[in-house]
Amino acid sequence: MGRFIYEGTTRIEVEDRALSHLQLVITAKLRRGEAFNFSWREDQSIGGGRTTVWLHPGSSLVYRFLGSRQPSINRRWIEALAFTANAPTGLYLVAEPPESSSGVKLGVPADL
């Protein structure tokens, strides 16, 4: 389990693969100067509920991964997360959809 740390105080545990996908979506939006909400459900062990933070280009963010290997990236999951990030409700973690049948990976030309 990795960690997403916001402004040095707000921390959530996120599986490394999901955290890698969130990082790509968040980074893309912040590079474009876009601010947006990021929400998640808290674990019952800490009382449950939901937390929302306002992400903006000046936010202090840390992505801490437990594993050392970069996971493969599912383009469809990136698109699904980006869709939520662009909606009025803001970014939230959605289930990973199956990868496309073409086998195209993010950042890899289709002809390889």
Summary of the structure (lengths in Angstrom):
residues: 112
radius of gyration: 14.5
end to end distance: 31.7
largest distance: 49.2
contacts: 269
relative contact order: 0.23
helix: 27%
strand: 25%
